[in-house]
Amino acid sequence: MTDEAFERRATARRAGRTRLAKDRKNRKITGVAAGMANYFGLDPTVVRIGWVVAAIFTNFAAVIPYLILTAVLKNEEDLEDDDDPILRITDD
């Protein structure tokens, strides 16, 4: 990982973006690639090119996981208000 990518990932962690989510602010289509880039600390253009290359080499079968991620992932803005973890352990 380059220093710039490492810094982007560290900034994302400091900002609380530790969960994979769609980035609607930097989106081109649905925000999945931008969200993945934020999560992994990569440049969004690299992730977008990766999706296009994967779609070409898999005869567009890579479109199916992209569409699933579009439907499943929450928007980044929605996660800012969501402090509820998946599993909450409490003492009763």
All heavy atoms as an XYZ file, in Angstrom:
724
protein
N       0.842     -1.159      0.000
C       0.000      0.000      0.000
C       0.896      1.234      0.000
O       1.828      1.339      0.773
C      -0.886     -0.021      1.261
C      -2.063      0.860      1.147
S      -3.161      1.008      2.584
C      -3.560     -0.608      3.074
N       0.589      2.194     -0.861
C       1.389      3.409     -0.923
C       1.105      4.298      0.277
O       0.133      4.094      1.003
C       1.090      4.182     -2.215
O      -0.264      4.635     -2.160
C       1.328      3.332     -3.443
N       1.961      5.292      0.464
C       1.769      6.210      1.585
C       0.460      6.970      1.468
O      -0.233      7.190      2.459
C       2.932      7.200      1.658
C       4.232      6.528      2.056
O       4.161      5.478      2.717
O       5.296      7.054      1.711
N       0.106      7.365      0.244
C      -1.149      8.092      0.044
C      -2.354      7.212      0.358
O      -3.297      7.655      1.011
C      -1.224      8.590     -1.396
C      -2.442      9.430     -1.684
C      -2.472      9.903     -3.123
O      -1.401     10.200     -3.670
O      -3.574      9.960     -3.675
N      -2.335      5.970     -0.091
C      -3.428      5.045      0.201
C      -3.500      4.742      1.691
O      -4.586      4.659      2.261
C      -3.249      3.755     -0.590
N      -2.341      4.593      2.325
C      -2.307      4.345      3.758
C      -2.910      5.520      4.516
O      -3.672      5.333      5.459
C      -0.868      4.098      4.221
C      -0.746      3.817      5.676
C      -1.105      2.584      6.190
C      -0.298      4.797      6.553
C      -1.005      2.321      7.542
C      -0.196      4.548      7.896
C      -0.558      3.310      8.400
N      -2.596      6.728      4.093
C      -3.129      7.928      4.750
C      -4.640      8.033      4.544
O      -5.374      8.400      5.458
C      -2.432      9.181      4.208
C      -2.861     10.448      4.891
C      -2.575     10.453      6.384
O      -1.551      9.886      6.812
O      -3.381     11.045      7.134
N      -5.122      7.699      3.321
C      -6.566      7.711      3.071
C      -7.279      6.720      3.974
O      -8.332      7.012      4.526
C      -6.843      7.374      1.605
C      -7.114      8.568      0.755
C      -7.792      8.176     -0.550
N      -7.111      7.130     -1.288
C      -6.187      7.338     -2.199
N      -5.822      8.553     -2.504
N      -5.630      6.335     -2.826
N      -6.692      5.519      4.124
C      -7.311      4.496      4.975
C      -7.293      4.932      6.435
O      -8.267      4.750      7.147
C      -6.564      3.162      4.799
C      -7.112      2.039      5.613
C      -8.479      1.642      5.117
N      -8.944      0.514      5.879
C     -10.178      0.395      6.314
N     -11.077      1.292      6.022
N     -10.536     -0.649      7.010
N      -6.187      5.528      6.872
C      -6.096      6.000      8.250
C      -7.099      7.121      8.506
O      -7.739      7.170      9.556
C      -4.679      6.463      8.549
N      -7.252      8.015      7.531
C      -8.232      9.096      7.663
C      -9.644      8.539      7.732
O     -10.467      9.001      8.518
C      -8.099     10.072      6.478
O      -6.762     10.566      6.434
C      -9.060     11.225      6.603
N      -9.925      7.531      6.911
C     -11.249      6.912      6.932
C     -11.519      6.257      8.285
O     -12.615      6.364      8.832
C     -11.367      5.877      5.812
N     -10.540      5.593      8.851
C     -10.718      4.971     10.161
C     -10.936      6.013     11.256
O     -11.749      5.833     12.131
C      -9.538      4.084     10.497
C      -9.507      2.810      9.711
C      -8.858      1.711     10.540
N      -8.841      0.481      9.804
C      -9.792     -0.436      9.895
N     -10.796     -0.260     10.674
N      -9.713     -1.534      9.191
N     -10.173      7.113     11.183
C     -10.352      8.175     12.179
C     -11.736      8.794     12.072
O     -12.315      9.226     13.062
C      -9.281      9.248     12.015
C      -7.954      8.868     12.608
C      -7.044     10.069     12.688
N      -6.712     10.643     11.393
C      -5.704     10.254     10.631
N      -4.905      9.281     11.030
N      -5.478     10.833      9.479
N     -12.265      8.867     10.853
C     -13.591      9.441     10.644
C     -14.693      8.449     10.985
O     -15.865      8.784     10.899
C     -13.737      9.903      9.196
N     -14.327      7.228     11.352
C     -15.325      6.242     11.743
C     -15.847      5.390     10.619
O     -16.820      4.678     10.790
N     -15.231      5.472      9.450
C     -15.706      4.668      8.319
C     -15.017      3.318      8.351
O     -14.097      3.048      7.591
C     -15.425      5.386      7.010
C     -16.258      6.628      6.846
C     -16.002      7.259      5.537
N     -14.625      7.720      5.478
C     -14.234      8.846      4.933
N     -15.090      9.639      4.379
N     -12.965      9.182      4.913
N     -15.451      2.464      9.251
C     -14.852      1.148      9.374
C     -15.754      0.071      8.789
O     -15.394     -1.093      8.808
C     -14.549      0.825     10.843
O     -15.752      0.921     11.599
C     -13.510      1.787     11.392
N     -16.907      0.478      8.308
C     -17.819     -0.477      7.675
C     -17.954     -0.127      6.203
O     -17.913      1.036      5.818
C     -19.182     -0.421      8.360
C     -19.116     -0.965      9.780
C     -20.406     -0.865     10.512
N     -21.491     -1.521      9.781
C     -22.764     -1.440     10.176
N     -23.079     -0.770     11.237
N     -23.695     -2.038      9.477
N     -18.122     -1.152      5.402
C     -18.282     -0.955      3.968
C     -19.655     -0.354      3.703
O     -20.667     -0.883      4.151
C     -18.123     -2.293      3.235
C     -18.192     -2.265      1.723
C     -17.089     -1.381      1.162
C     -18.058     -3.667      1.170
N     -19.671      0.766      3.001
C     -20.924      1.455      2.691
C     -20.780      2.177      1.362
O     -19.670      2.469      0.913
C     -21.262      2.461      3.792
N     -21.916      2.476      0.740
C     -21.902      3.226     -0.514
C     -21.581      4.687     -0.216
O     -22.073      5.255      0.744
C     -23.259      3.144     -1.209
C     -23.598      1.768     -1.723
C     -24.875      1.783     -2.513
C     -26.055      1.854     -1.580
N     -27.339      1.631     -2.244
N     -20.735      5.275     -1.048
C     -20.383      6.685     -0.925
C     -21.184      7.458     -1.960
O     -20.831      7.508     -3.131
C     -18.877      6.868     -1.134
C     -18.433      8.302     -0.907
O     -19.290      9.152     -0.588
O     -17.230      8.569     -1.049
N     -22.264      8.064     -1.535
C     -23.155      8.760     -2.460
C     -22.599     10.115     -2.898
O     -23.022     10.664     -3.893
C     -24.525      8.952     -1.815
C     -25.188      7.656     -1.345
C     -25.527      6.760     -2.459
N     -26.704      7.255     -3.138
C     -27.225      6.717     -4.200
N     -26.697      5.635     -4.700
N     -28.274      7.227     -4.782
N     -21.649     10.673     -2.145
C     -21.082     11.978     -2.496
C     -20.128     11.865     -3.679
O     -20.073     12.750     -4.520
C     -20.339     12.570     -1.303
C     -21.239     12.905     -0.143
C     -20.432     13.377      1.031
C     -21.332     13.502      2.249
N     -20.557     13.666      3.470
N     -19.345     10.790     -3.736
C     -18.342     10.611     -4.792
C     -18.755      9.559     -5.805
O     -17.913      8.972     -6.464
C     -16.998     10.226     -4.164
C     -16.490     11.299     -3.250
O     -16.584     12.465     -3.564
N     -15.966     10.908     -2.108
N     -20.015      9.342     -5.950
C     -20.482      8.261     -6.825
C     -20.455      8.665     -8.287
O     -20.521      9.836     -8.626
C     -21.893      7.841     -6.453
C     -22.946      8.856     -6.793
C     -24.309      8.409     -6.287
N     -25.304      9.414     -6.597
C     -26.296      9.212     -7.436
N     -26.427      8.057     -8.045
N     -27.150     10.161     -7.671
N     -20.337      7.661     -9.122
C     -20.500      7.832    -10.568
C     -21.788      7.151    -11.007
O     -22.530      7.684    -11.809
C     -19.317      7.252    -11.337
C     -18.026      7.993    -11.109
C     -18.103      9.395    -11.639
C     -16.789     10.090    -11.379
N     -16.845     11.500    -11.696
N     -22.038      5.935    -10.482
C     -23.278      5.227    -10.808
C     -24.091      5.044     -9.526
O     -25.084      5.719     -9.315
C     -22.993      3.869    -11.489
C     -22.253      4.103    -12.813
C     -24.293      3.123    -11.744
C     -21.823      2.846    -13.510
N     -23.654      4.136     -8.656
C     -24.407      3.888     -7.421
C     -23.611      4.166     -6.153
O     -24.189      4.189     -5.082
C     -24.896      2.421     -7.361
O     -23.761      1.557     -7.332
C     -25.785      2.083     -8.535
N     -22.317      4.351     -6.260
C     -21.500      4.629     -5.087
C     -20.796      3.421     -4.509
O     -20.089      3.534     -3.510
N     -20.974      2.250     -5.107
C     -20.345      1.031     -4.593
C     -18.820      1.109     -4.733
O     -18.094      0.846     -3.777
C     -20.893     -0.222     -5.317
C     -20.109     -1.462     -4.945
C     -22.362     -0.417     -4.978
N     -18.335      1.479     -5.886
C     -16.885      1.547     -6.101
C     -16.252      2.617     -5.223
O     -15.176      2.403     -4.648
C     -16.580      1.813     -7.571
N     -16.889      3.766     -5.081
C     -16.357      4.823     -4.222
C     -16.350      4.383     -2.764
O     -15.411      4.675     -2.026
C     -17.173      6.102     -4.393
N     -17.378      3.669     -2.355
C     -17.423      3.153     -0.988
C     -16.346      2.112     -0.733
O     -15.717      2.101      0.334
N     -16.128      1.249     -1.703
C     -15.060      0.256     -1.570
C     -13.696      0.941     -1.522
O     -12.829      0.540     -0.758
C     -15.113     -0.739     -2.734
C     -16.279     -1.683     -2.675
S     -16.357     -2.784     -4.100
C     -14.926     -3.799     -3.802
N     -13.524      1.979     -2.325
C     -12.260      2.714     -2.317
C     -12.025      3.377     -0.965
O     -10.909      3.344     -0.439
C     -12.271      3.758     -3.427
N     -13.065      3.958     -0.386
C     -12.935      4.550      0.944
C     -12.575      3.497      1.983
O     -11.723      3.721      2.836
C     -14.233      5.238      1.361
C     -14.478      6.512      0.608
O     -13.577      7.074      0.018
N     -15.715      6.958      0.615
N     -13.231      2.360      1.914
C     -13.022      1.306      2.909
C     -11.604      0.742      2.856
O     -10.974      0.533      3.880
C     -14.042      0.190      2.698
C     -13.947     -0.909      3.720
C     -14.474     -0.735      4.991
C     -13.338     -2.115      3.426
C     -14.391     -1.737      5.947
C     -13.246     -3.122      4.362
C     -13.781     -2.926      5.616
O     -13.691     -3.922      6.564
N     -11.105      0.501      1.654
C      -9.782     -0.100      1.493
C      -8.663      0.925      1.351
O      -7.490      0.556      1.259
C      -9.766     -1.041      0.284
C     -10.606     -2.267      0.489
C     -11.756     -2.455     -0.250
C     -10.250     -3.219      1.425
C     -12.541     -3.588     -0.056
C     -11.020     -4.353      1.621
C     -12.171     -4.529      0.880
N      -8.997      2.219      1.322
C      -7.986      3.250      1.213
C      -7.360      3.334     -0.157
O      -6.180      3.638     -0.294
N      -8.148      3.084     -1.175
C      -7.661      3.121     -2.554
C      -8.241      4.320     -3.290
O      -9.167      4.976     -2.818
C      -8.059      1.839     -3.293
C      -7.551      0.528     -2.709
C      -8.210     -0.643     -3.407
C      -6.050      0.467     -2.840
N      -7.708      4.567     -4.469
C      -8.261      5.595     -5.331
C      -9.539      5.054     -5.971
O      -9.550      3.927     -6.487
C      -7.226      5.958     -6.406
C      -7.694      7.090     -7.284
O      -8.247      8.064     -6.737
O      -7.497      7.003     -8.508
N     -10.639      5.812     -5.948
C     -11.890      5.313     -6.539
C     -11.772      4.936     -8.010
O     -12.426      4.003     -8.467
C     -12.864      6.479     -6.353
C     -12.306      7.268     -5.233
C     -10.826      7.110     -5.303
N     -10.922      5.626     -8.757
C     -10.747      5.307    -10.172
C     -10.182      3.908    -10.357
O     -10.596      3.179    -11.268
C      -9.828      6.346    -10.840
O     -10.362      7.652    -10.600
C      -9.727      6.106    -12.330
N      -9.276      3.513     -9.489
C      -8.690      2.167     -9.572
C      -9.762      1.104     -9.331
O      -9.826      0.094    -10.050
C      -7.535      2.023     -8.552
C      -7.039      0.595     -8.484
C      -6.415      2.973     -8.882
N     -10.616      1.332     -8.368
C     -11.683      0.358     -8.074
C     -12.678      0.306     -9.227
O     -13.120     -0.782     -9.627
C     -12.383      0.718     -6.744
C     -13.526     -0.233     -6.459
C     -11.386      0.710     -5.598
N     -13.014      1.455     -9.788
C     -13.948      1.477    -10.933
C     -13.364      0.730    -12.131
O     -14.062     -0.045    -12.786
C     -14.258      2.924    -11.315
C     -15.096      3.631    -10.284
C     -15.376      5.076    -10.677
N     -16.098      5.726     -9.607
C     -15.660      6.786     -8.950
N     -14.502      7.347     -9.282
N     -16.374      7.311     -7.985
N     -12.092      0.960    -12.409
C     -11.433      0.242    -13.506
C     -11.413     -1.255    -13.216
O     -11.626     -2.068    -14.117
C     -10.010      0.797    -13.744
C     -10.098      2.207    -14.322
C      -9.205     -0.116    -14.658
C      -8.778      2.933    -14.393
N     -11.194     -1.612    -11.964
C     -11.221     -3.028    -11.577
C     -12.566     -3.675    -11.853
O     -12.634     -4.808    -12.339
N     -13.658     -2.956    -11.544
C     -14.986     -3.497    -11.820
C     -15.218     -3.662    -13.326
O     -15.786     -4.666    -13.763
C     -16.077     -2.598    -11.234
C     -16.361     -2.857     -9.793
C     -16.050     -2.064     -8.747
C     -17.003     -4.010     -9.234
N     -16.462     -2.651     -7.563
C     -17.057     -3.839     -7.839
C     -17.551     -5.166     -9.768
C     -17.625     -4.771     -6.983
C     -18.117     -6.103     -8.912
C     -18.147     -5.899     -7.542
N     -14.776     -2.692    -14.106
C     -14.965     -2.776    -15.562
C     -14.153     -3.931    -16.137
O     -14.663     -4.721    -16.946
C     -14.590     -1.437    -16.238
C     -14.548     -1.580    -17.750
C     -15.567     -0.348    -15.828
N     -12.901     -4.059    -15.710
C     -12.056     -5.155    -16.194
C     -12.646     -6.499    -15.778
O     -12.692     -7.449    -16.576
C     -10.611     -4.983    -15.676
C      -9.779     -6.226    -15.920
C      -9.969     -3.774    -16.325
N     -13.117     -6.579    -14.533
C     -13.731     -7.832    -14.073
C     -14.972     -8.161    -14.890
O     -15.207     -9.325    -15.236
C     -14.086     -7.723    -12.591
N     -15.757     -7.150    -15.220
C     -16.958     -7.395    -16.024
C     -16.598     -7.883    -17.419
O     -17.233     -8.800    -17.955
C     -17.796     -6.116    -16.108
N     -15.567     -7.305    -18.005
C     -15.165     -7.708    -19.354
C     -14.628     -9.137    -19.358
O     -14.995     -9.944    -20.213
C     -14.132     -6.718    -19.926
C     -14.805     -5.380    -20.202
C     -13.476     -7.265    -21.189
C     -13.852     -4.257    -20.545
N     -13.761     -9.458    -18.396
C     -13.149    -10.784    -18.387
C     -14.075    -11.893    -17.899
O     -13.773    -13.064    -18.075
C     -11.865    -10.771    -17.560
C     -10.702    -10.161    -18.285
C     -10.159     -8.965    -17.867
C     -10.172    -10.765    -19.415
C      -9.098     -8.393    -18.539
C      -9.113    -10.205    -20.100
C      -8.573     -9.009    -19.656
N     -15.181    -11.539    -17.268
C     -16.121    -12.568    -16.810
C     -17.394    -12.578    -17.643
O     -18.409    -13.111    -17.206
C     -16.489    -12.341    -15.339
O     -17.130    -11.064    -15.202
C     -15.296    -12.439    -14.433
N     -17.326    -11.985    -18.827
C     -18.501    -11.902    -19.703
C     -19.679    -11.255    -18.978
O     -20.810    -11.732    -19.031
C     -18.888    -13.268    -20.263
C     -17.877    -13.781    -21.236
O     -17.244    -13.009    -21.944
N     -17.689    -15.091    -21.265
N     -19.385    -10.184    -18.260
C     -20.341     -9.361    -17.530
C     -21.000    -10.084    -16.358
O     -22.018     -9.634    -15.846
C     -21.382     -8.755    -18.476
C     -20.751     -7.787    -19.428
C     -20.364     -8.191    -20.694
C     -20.507     -6.491    -19.041
C     -19.750     -7.302    -21.567
C     -19.894     -5.600    -19.913
C     -19.514     -5.998    -21.178
N     -20.407    -11.171    -15.898
C     -20.903    -11.833    -14.701
C     -20.567    -11.025    -13.451
O     -21.228    -11.167    -12.424
C     -20.320    -13.236    -14.584
N     -19.578    -10.143    -13.505
C     -19.215     -9.303    -12.356
C     -20.276     -8.236    -12.095
O     -20.266     -7.610    -11.038
C     -17.865     -8.647    -12.589
N     -21.184     -8.060    -13.015
C     -22.270     -7.100    -12.810
C     -23.214     -7.604    -11.716
O     -23.783     -6.813    -10.963
C     -23.021     -6.841    -14.135
C     -24.234     -5.971    -13.930
C     -22.074     -6.223    -15.148
N     -23.358     -8.907    -11.604
C     -24.262     -9.486    -10.599
C     -23.815     -9.138     -9.179
O     -24.631     -8.626     -8.392
C     -24.423    -11.002    -10.815
C     -25.119    -11.251    -12.152
C     -25.195    -11.645     -9.664
C     -25.104    -12.672    -12.609
N     -22.538     -9.366     -8.789
C     -22.133     -8.943     -7.437
C     -22.230     -7.432     -7.236
O     -22.548     -6.979     -6.145
C     -20.688     -9.408     -7.302
C     -20.443    -10.325     -8.417
C     -21.489    -10.099     -9.448
N     -21.982     -6.665     -8.282
C     -22.106     -5.212     -8.176
C     -23.552     -4.837     -7.856
O     -23.803     -3.989     -6.993
C     -21.649     -4.547     -9.471
C     -21.580     -3.041     -9.391
C     -20.419     -2.414     -8.974
C     -22.672     -2.242     -9.713
C     -20.339     -1.031     -8.885
C     -22.612     -0.869     -9.618
C     -21.453     -0.265     -9.205
O     -21.389      1.095     -9.113
N     -24.494     -5.449     -8.534
C     -25.906     -5.158     -8.280
C     -26.330     -5.630     -6.887
O     -27.131     -4.962     -6.222
C     -26.788     -5.802     -9.353
C     -26.628     -5.223    -10.756
C     -27.451     -6.029    -11.756
C     -27.005     -3.750    -10.786
N     -25.791     -6.761     -6.448
C     -26.091     -7.240     -5.096
C     -25.548     -6.257     -4.061
O     -26.242     -5.910     -3.092
C     -25.526     -8.660     -4.884
C     -26.307     -9.666     -5.736
C     -25.570     -9.049     -3.408
C     -25.695    -11.049     -5.779
N     -24.318     -5.790     -4.259
C     -23.752     -4.800     -3.340
C     -24.549     -3.499     -3.362
O     -24.722     -2.856     -2.334
C     -22.288     -4.521     -3.688
C     -21.305     -5.624     -3.334
C     -19.925     -5.309     -3.904
C     -21.223     -5.817     -1.838
N     -25.048     -3.121     -4.516
C     -25.879     -1.926     -4.613
C     -27.134     -2.071     -3.765
O     -27.548     -1.132     -3.087
C     -26.274     -1.667     -6.079
O     -25.089     -1.466     -6.844
C     -27.171     -0.457     -6.213
N     -27.730     -3.251     -3.779
C     -28.958     -3.468     -3.020
C     -28.703     -3.661     -1.527
O     -29.513     -3.242     -0.702
C     -29.692     -4.690     -3.587
N     -27.577     -4.252     -1.167
C     -27.334     -4.639      0.226
C     -26.672     -3.540      1.051
O     -27.012     -3.350      2.212
C     -26.480     -5.926      0.266
C     -26.031     -6.252      1.660
C     -27.274     -7.084     -0.318
N     -25.719     -2.830      0.461
C     -24.956     -1.843      1.233
C     -25.799     -0.628      1.584
O     -26.603     -0.153      0.786
C     -23.727     -1.385      0.441
C     -22.632     -2.406      0.225
C     -21.496     -1.775     -0.574
C     -22.113     -2.929      1.541
N     -25.577     -0.116      2.793
C     -26.232      1.107      3.214
C     -25.439      2.298      2.690
O     -24.270      2.184      2.353
C     -26.270      1.192      4.738
C     -27.187      0.215      5.388
C     -27.213      0.466      6.874
C     -28.183     -0.456      7.575
N     -28.235     -0.155      9.012
N     -26.092      3.453      2.666
C     -25.394      4.680      2.317
C     -24.508      5.101      3.476
O     -24.820      4.856      4.638
C     -26.380      5.793      2.001
C     -27.157      5.526      0.732
O     -26.671      4.841     -0.155
N     -28.351      6.056      0.663
N     -23.414      5.765      3.169
C     -22.473      6.204      4.192
C     -23.137      7.171      5.172
O     -22.862      7.144      6.366
C     -21.286      6.876      3.516
C     -20.087      7.025      4.395
C     -18.892      7.484      3.595
O     -18.882      8.664      3.192
O     -18.001      6.666      3.375
N     -24.046      8.013      4.690
C     -24.728      8.963      5.560
C     -25.609      8.247      6.569
O     -25.766      8.701      7.692
C     -25.585      9.935      4.740
C     -24.797     10.806      3.791
C     -24.562     10.128      2.456
O     -25.351      9.244      2.070
O     -23.553     10.449      1.813
N     -26.198      7.119      6.170
C     -27.052      6.353      7.077
C     -26.246      5.695      8.185
O     -26.748      5.500      9.287
C     -27.837      5.285      6.312
C     -28.799      5.898      5.300
O     -29.126      7.099      5.447
O     -29.206      5.186      4.376
N     -24.994      5.335      7.919
C     -24.154      4.694      8.924
C     -23.684      5.666      9.986
O     -23.365      5.266     11.096
C     -22.942      4.030      8.268
C     -23.219      2.783      7.452
C     -21.917      2.248      6.878
C     -23.891      1.726      8.284
N     -23.622      6.964      9.658
C     -23.191      7.951     10.643
C     -24.150      8.009     11.811
O     -23.747      8.238     12.941
C     -23.056      9.318      9.988
C     -21.929      9.391      8.983
C     -21.911     10.690      8.217
O     -22.788     11.547      8.477
O     -21.038     10.853      7.366
N     -25.438      7.789     11.551
C     -26.438      7.809     12.611
C     -26.626      6.443     13.246
O     -27.264      6.329     14.282
C     -27.782      8.278     12.048
C     -27.682      9.675     11.471
O     -26.853     10.457     11.978
O     -28.423      9.973     10.526
N     -26.077      5.412     12.647
C     -26.274      4.035     13.093
C     -25.123      3.614     13.991
O     -24.095      3.155     13.530
C     -26.367      3.108     11.877
C     -26.692      1.676     12.263
O     -27.207      1.474     13.364
O     -26.427      0.775     11.450
N     -25.308      3.765     15.303
C     -24.270      3.335     16.231
C     -24.605      1.983     16.839
O     -23.905      1.493     17.709
C     -24.044      4.367     17.335
C     -25.273      4.570     18.202
O     -26.347      4.074     17.812
O     -25.156      5.217     19.255
N     -25.671      1.371     16.363
C     -26.098      0.081     16.868
C     -25.274     -1.024     16.207
O     -25.308     -1.191     15.000
C     -27.583     -0.123     16.561
C     -28.140     -1.372     17.209
O     -27.630     -1.748     18.277
O     -29.074     -1.973     16.653
N     -24.501     -1.777     16.980
C     -23.729     -2.865     16.380
C     -24.615     -4.021     15.952
O     -25.787     -4.093     16.317
C     -22.781     -3.277     17.499
C     -23.490     -2.899     18.738
C     -24.296     -1.668     18.406
N     -24.042     -4.905     15.194
C     -24.794     -6.064     14.729
C     -25.192     -6.946     15.908
O     -26.294     -7.460     15.984
C     -23.964     -6.858     13.706
C     -23.749     -6.002     12.455
C     -24.643     -8.161     13.335
C     -22.802     -6.608     11.461
N     -24.295     -7.107     16.845
C     -24.540     -7.940     18.020
C     -24.247     -7.107     19.256
O     -23.145     -6.624     19.439
C     -23.655     -9.176     18.001
C     -23.758    -10.118     19.198
C     -25.138    -10.727     19.265
C     -22.700    -11.186     19.113
N     -25.255     -6.924     20.083
C     -25.073     -6.130     21.295
C     -25.160     -7.072     22.494
O     -26.122     -7.809     22.641
C     -26.132     -5.058     21.394
C     -26.000     -4.228     22.665
C     -26.903     -3.088     22.655
N     -26.395     -2.171     21.629
C     -26.831     -0.937     21.480
N     -27.759     -0.468     22.259
N     -26.351     -0.181     20.538
N     -24.145     -7.027     23.338
C     -24.118     -7.848     24.540
C     -24.388     -6.938     25.721
O     -23.701     -5.948     25.945
C     -22.748     -8.549     24.700
C     -22.509     -9.438     23.487
C     -22.704     -9.326     25.994
C     -21.121    -10.033     23.438
N     -25.400     -7.275     26.477
C     -25.762     -6.467     27.645
C     -25.839     -7.341     28.874
O     -26.036     -8.561     28.783
C     -27.127     -5.789     27.442
O     -28.118     -6.787     27.246
C     -27.094     -4.854     26.239
N     -25.672     -6.722     30.017
C     -25.856     -7.423     31.283
C     -27.285     -7.213     31.751
O     -27.735     -6.092     31.879
C     -24.886     -6.892     32.351
C     -23.455     -7.205     32.024
O     -23.231     -8.240     31.375
O     -22.573     -6.410     32.394
N     -27.990     -8.287     31.988
C     -29.371     -8.181     32.461
C     -29.454     -8.413     33.942
O     -28.797     -9.108     34.573
C     -30.279     -9.192     31.741
C     -30.502     -8.781     30.297
O     -30.366     -7.576     30.012
O     -30.810     -9.648     29.497
